[in-house]
Structures are given as structure tokens and as C-alpha cells.
Amino acid sequence: MKAVYISEPGGPEVLEVRDVDAPVPGQGEVLMHVVAAGLNRADVQQRRGFYPPPPGASEVPGLEVSGRIAGFGPGVSKPFSLGDKVVALLAGGGYAQQVAVPAEQVLRVPEGVDLVTAASLPEVAATVYSNLIMTAQLQPGETVLIHGATGGIGTMAIQLAKAFGARVATTAGSDEKVSTAKAFLGADIAINYKEEDFPESLRRQNEGKGADVILDVVGAKYLPQNVDALADYGRLVVIGLQGGTKGELDLGLLLKKRAAVVATALRPRPVAEKGAIMTAVRDAVWPLVADGRIRPLVAKTFPLDQVGAAHRYFDSGDHVGKVLLVM
């Protein structure tokens, strides 16, 4: 089969398509013929040498795929059949024509979604649902601030939070993206972070109140502003480190607000935890996709042999929604 490898840390040019042996499914795993794979920020960080795969995971990048069931390892208990159309959450290995994955991390494609588009869903749906709903306990009527409005996480998070009855604020880096977040994705408040101080702007547009929940992909660079932007009893959930790993935390302000800061990562979690999250996604998110309240958004697709071009486009930040590799 063909798979993508990182020859050395660097830019998109270090991504190489190689001919390698197909994986053999192990205990409790299914084999998938991959139709499409989603690009994620974690793939870029791995390419740059900053985010190695967890112990035992494939060195091939790629955290989410869609495809068809092609085989079974011993001990698979989930009721799949050969040829079933499915998506999978991975610890790695997605940029390849086949992948072996624990059956707990595999779901059937939601109703009404084509198999290529389906690759845009598993990682972002699992990340957003597990953090906004399972970790932050977002409630109807609360205000959530979502950074990175038009990326894969942002587009899913805005739609999911709206479907759960929250008031949604978001940040973006241009007036065009701000307009997209409001008109196309349904955000109640959208802030151009390059032109406005987002905590101040949020309070001005939200009756003087901060955010009950913040979903942050930036990390250290935003830490002081995020704490400033929290409402009393607010919950800041950090899921990315695009802006660095070390920042200054004002514990006095955190205490005054009785607020919390939580940091989570999905990729290194054990299979049982990922399986529980995927089951929750199937039960809570797939019906919202099926009835149209959440629309999977694909910005552009690239064939596997143009993986470098796909990463260059992803790095540009011009996309709204997901970038996919098609096998």
C-alpha cells in the first residue's frame, strides 16, 4: 500500500509517499480500506518535530479516516461486516491506503453523509464533544467562547454548541472570517482578534458578561486574556498549543472568579477512553449531523500524492472547514 512518511522535521516538502506493507489487524482491531483522511493541526506539529506519536502508534501521520471494513483481527466484538462504511479515530496512521484500528474507535458513517466527507468528522467531533460537553459541562443558555472560528475544530464547535442551546462567541483573524462565523456558521458574536481585545469585546457584546466556557487551541499566548475573559465559575479548556506551552497564570483573578483551567489531549488517551468518547459521539452528535443541525464542512480535497500541497494549503490558514486527503 501507499503511505505518507515524514523524512525529517520541517515543512510540507518533508512529506513522502512510500510503498510499504499493509498493516495486519491485531487483537480487537479492524482493518479498513481508507477512502479519505482528515488533516489536523496535530499532523502539522508532528511534521515539524514537535508532536511525536504515542508509544506503539504508527509513525504515519493522520488521526481520522473514512473507509470500508476490510478485515478483522481476533476478538472483535462490535457487529461490523465486511464492506461497512465507517469512520475511525486514530492515534496515527491515517495518511495511508489501509489502517488497522481498535474496533472501539470505529463508527458507522452518519446518515446522509458521503464517504469522503465523512473523513472530516471523527477527530473534530470527538475532540469538541469530549471537551465542551463531557469535560466543561456546557449548559443551555451559557456563553461559550471558541477560538479559531473557521478551522476544523472551530466550525464543529460553533455548530455543536448552538445545537446544545449555548450562546456562541468566537474569534477569527479577518473580517471575512468573522462574517463567515456569523452568517454561515451561526455564531452570535464574532471578534476579529487582530483588531480588538477579545475579552473586552466579548463583554461589550454580551451584556457585560464573560464566557462560561472557553475552548482554546492557542495555549500560552492567550492564557492571560482567556482568564480575563472568563465569567464567574467559568471553565477554560485548553486543547492546543499553537501559541506556546508556558504562560503566566493570574491565580488571584482565577480565585476571584472561582474559575477553572483544564488541559486535555485526545491522541494519547487509552483505547477504552477513546471508545467511550466515540460511543457518546455516536449517540449525541451523529443525530445532529443526520438532521442537518451540524454540517460537515470540507474546504478542499487533495489526492494522496499531493500531500505536500495539502499541507501548504492547510498552513496558509485560508480554509473554512476541513482539508482532506483522498486515496
C-alpha positions in Angstrom: 0.0 0.0 0.0 1.0 3.7 -0.2 1.5 5.7 3.0 3.0 9.1 3.9 6.1 9.4 6.0 8.0 12.3 7.4 11.6 12.2 6.2 12.8 14.7 8.7 11.2 17.6 10.7 10.3 20.5 8.5 7.9 22.0 6.1 5.4 20.3 3.7 8.3 19.2 1.5 9.4 16.6 4.0 6.3 14.5 3.4 7.0 11.5 1.3 4.6 8.9 -0.2 6.2 5.4 0.1 5.2 1.9 -0.8 5.0 -0.2 2.4 3.5 -3.4 3.7 -0.2 -3.2 4.7 -1.0 -3.4 8.4 -2.3 -6.6 9.9 -5.1 -6.1 12.4 -4.2 -7.3 15.9 -6.4 -8.3 18.9 -9.6 -6.3 18.9 -8.7 -4.4 15.7 -10.4 -4.0 12.4 -8.7 -3.4 9.0 -10.0 -0.5 7.0 -9.6 0.3 3.3 -9.2 4.1 3.7 -11.2 6.4 1.3 -10.2 9.7 2.8 -8.2 11.1 5.7 -8.6 14.5 7.5 -5.7 16.9 8.2 -5.3 18.2 11.7 -3.1 20.7 13.5 -1.5 17.7 15.3 -0.3 16.4 11.9 1.5 19.7 11.3 3.1 19.6 14.7 4.2 16.1 14.1 5.7 17.1 10.7 7.6 19.9 12.4 9.0 17.5 15.0 7.0 18.9 18.0 4.4 16.1 18.5 5.7 12.6 18.2 3.1 9.7 18.1 2.3 8.0 21.3 4.3 4.8 22.2 3.2 2.0 19.9 1.3 4.2 17.4 2.1 4.4 13.7 4.7 7.0 12.6 2.5 7.7 9.6 0.5 10.9 10.4 -3.2 11.1 10.3 -5.8 11.0 13.2 -9.1 10.4 11.4 -10.2 8.5 8.3 -13.3 7.2 6.5 -13.4 4.0 4.5 -14.7 0.4 4.5 -14.2 -2.5 6.7 -11.7 -4.9 5.0 -10.9 -7.4 7.7 -10.9 -8.4 11.4 -8.3 -9.3 14.0 -9.1 -11.8 16.7 -11.5 -10.8 19.4 -13.5 -8.1 17.6 -16.9 -7.8 19.4 -18.5 -4.9 17.6 -21.0 -6.1 15.0 -19.3 -4.9 11.8 -19.5 -6.6 8.4 -17.0 -6.6 5.5 -17.7 -3.5 3.3 -19.4 -1.5 6.0 -18.9 2.3 5.5 -17.2 3.6 8.7 -15.1 6.4 10.2 -12.3 5.9 12.7 -10.4 7.9 15.3 -6.7 7.1 15.2 -3.6 7.6 17.2 -1.7 7.7 13.9 -1.6 6.0 10.5 -4.4 7.8 8.7 -2.4 9.1 5.7 -2.4 5.6 4.1 -4.5 3.3 1.9 -5.1 0.9 4.8 -5.1 1.2 8.5 -5.7 -1.2 11.5 -7.6 0.4 14.4 -9.2 -0.7 17.6 -12.9 -1.5 16.9 -14.0 0.7 19.8 -12.7 3.7 17.9 -14.8 2.9 14.7 -18.3 4.2 14.0 -20.6 3.7 11.0 -20.9 6.8 8.8 -23.7 9.1 9.9 -26.9 9.0 7.8 -26.8 11.4 4.8 -23.0 11.9 4.7 -21.0 10.7 1.7 -17.9 8.6 2.5 -15.3 11.2 1.5 -16.9 14.0 3.5 -17.3 11.6 6.5 -13.5 11.8 7.0 -13.9 15.3 8.2 -15.9 14.2 11.3 -14.4 11.7 13.7 -11.4 13.6 15.3 -13.1 17.0 15.5 -16.4 15.6 16.7 -14.6 13.5 19.4 -12.5 16.5 20.4 -15.3 19.0 20.6 -17.9 16.8 22.3 -15.5 15.4 24.8 -14.2 18.9 25.8 -17.3 21.1 25.6 -19.9 18.6 26.9 -18.1 15.9 28.8 -15.3 18.0 30.4 -16.6 21.6 30.5 -20.3 20.5 31.1 -21.5 23.3 28.8 -25.2 24.0 29.6 -28.0 25.5 27.5 -28.0 29.3 27.9 -24.4 29.6 28.8 -21.9 31.6 26.8 -19.0 29.7 25.1 -16.0 31.4 23.5 -14.4 29.3 20.7 -11.1 30.4 19.3 -10.3 29.7 15.6 -13.7 30.1 14.1 -13.2 28.7 10.6 -10.8 25.8 11.3 -12.0 22.2 11.6 -12.4 22.4 15.4 -14.0 25.8 15.3 -16.6 25.0 12.6 -17.6 21.9 14.5 -17.6 23.6 17.9 -19.7 26.5 16.9 -22.4 24.3 15.4 -22.4 21.8 18.2 -22.6 24.5 20.9 -25.5 26.1 19.1 -27.3 22.8 18.8 -26.9 22.3 22.5 -28.5 25.7 23.2 -25.5 27.8 24.1 -24.8 31.4 23.2 -21.7 31.2 21.0 -18.8 33.8 20.7 -15.8 33.1 18.5 -12.6 34.7 17.3 -11.1 34.9 13.8 -8.2 36.7 12.1 -10.0 38.6 9.4 -13.3 40.5 8.8 -14.1 37.9 6.1 -13.8 35.0 8.6 -15.8 37.0 11.2 -18.6 37.3 8.7 -18.4 33.6 7.8 -18.6 32.7 11.5 -21.8 34.7 12.0 -23.6 34.3 8.7 -22.6 30.8 7.7 -21.8 29.0 11.0 -24.4 30.8 13.2 -22.1 32.4 15.9 -23.9 35.0 18.0 -20.7 37.1 18.5 -17.6 37.0 16.3 -14.5 39.0 17.1 -11.5 39.9 14.9 -8.7 39.3 17.4 -6.2 41.3 15.3 -8.3 44.4 15.7 -10.0 44.1 19.1 -9.1 43.0 22.6 -11.3 39.9 22.7 -12.1 39.8 26.4 -13.3 43.5 26.3 -15.2 42.9 23.0 -16.9 39.8 24.4 -18.2 41.6 27.5 -19.3 44.6 25.4 -21.4 42.3 23.2 -22.6 40.0 25.9 -24.2 42.4 28.4 -21.0 42.8 30.4 -20.6 39.1 31.0 -17.6 36.9 30.1 -17.6 33.3 28.9 -18.8 30.4 31.0 -16.7 28.1 28.8 -13.7 28.8 26.6 -12.4 26.3 24.1 -8.8 27.3 23.3 -6.4 25.9 20.7 -3.8 28.6 21.2 -2.3 27.9 24.7 0.2 30.1 26.5 -0.2 33.2 24.3 -3.8 33.5 25.2 -3.7 32.4 28.8 -3.9 35.9 30.5 -6.6 37.1 28.1 -8.6 33.8 28.5 -8.6 34.1 32.2 -9.7 37.8 31.8 -12.5 36.7 29.5 -13.9 34.0 31.9 -17.2 34.7 33.7 -17.5 33.7 37.4 -17.3 29.9 37.7 -16.0 29.8 34.1 -14.1 26.8 32.7 -11.2 27.3 30.4 -10.3 24.2 28.4 -7.0 24.2 26.6 -6.7 21.7 23.7 -3.9 23.2 21.6 -0.5 24.9 22.0 -0.2 26.9 18.8 0.8 29.9 20.9 3.3 28.1 23.1 3.5 26.0 26.2 4.4 28.3 29.1 2.4 31.4 30.1 1.7 33.5 33.2 -1.4 32.5 35.2 -3.0 35.1 37.4 -4.1 32.8 40.3 -5.6 35.8 42.1 -8.0 36.5 39.3 -8.8 32.8 38.9 -9.6 32.6 42.6 -11.7 35.7 42.5 -13.8 34.2 39.7 -13.9 30.7 41.2 -12.9 29.6 37.8 -11.0 26.5 36.5 -8.3 25.8 33.9 -8.2 22.3 32.3 -5.9 21.0 29.7 -6.7 17.9 27.7 -5.3 15.8 24.8 -7.3 13.2 22.9 -4.5 11.4 21.0 -2.6 9.7 23.9 -5.8 8.5 25.7 -6.2 4.8 26.2 -8.4 2.8 23.9 -11.2 2.4 26.5 -11.5 6.2 26.9 -11.5 6.8 23.2 -14.1 4.1 22.8 -16.4 5.8 25.4 -16.0 9.1 23.7 -16.8 7.7 20.3 -19.9 6.0 21.7 -21.0 9.3 23.1 -20.4 10.9 19.7 -22.5 8.3 18.0 -25.4 8.8 20.4 -25.2 12.6 20.8 -23.6 14.1 17.7 -24.5 11.7 14.8 -28.2 12.5 15.1 -27.4 16.2 14.8 -25.5 15.5 11.6 -28.2 13.4 10.3 -30.9 16.1 10.8 -28.7 18.9 9.4 -28.1 20.8 12.6 -24.4 20.1 12.2 -23.0 20.2 8.6 -19.6 18.7 8.0 -17.6 21.3 6.1 -14.9 20.4 3.6 -12.8 23.2 2.3 -10.7 21.2 -0.2 -9.6 17.7 -1.1 -6.2 16.6 -2.4 -5.1 13.2 -3.8 -2.6 11.4 -1.5 0.3 12.1 -3.9 -0.3 15.8 -3.3 0.0 15.6 0.4 2.7 18.4 0.4 0.3 20.7 -1.4 -2.5 19.8 1.1 -0.2 20.8 4.0 0.8 24.0 2.3 -2.8 24.9 1.9 -3.6 23.9 5.5 -0.7 26.0 6.8 -1.9 29.1 4.9 -5.0 29.3 7.1 -7.2 30.1 4.2 -9.6 27.2 4.6 -13.0 27.2 6.1 -13.6 23.7 7.5 -11.6 20.6 6.9 -8.8 19.7 4.4 -8.9 16.1 3.2 -6.6 13.6 1.5 -8.4 11.2 -0.9 -6.9 7.9 -1.5 
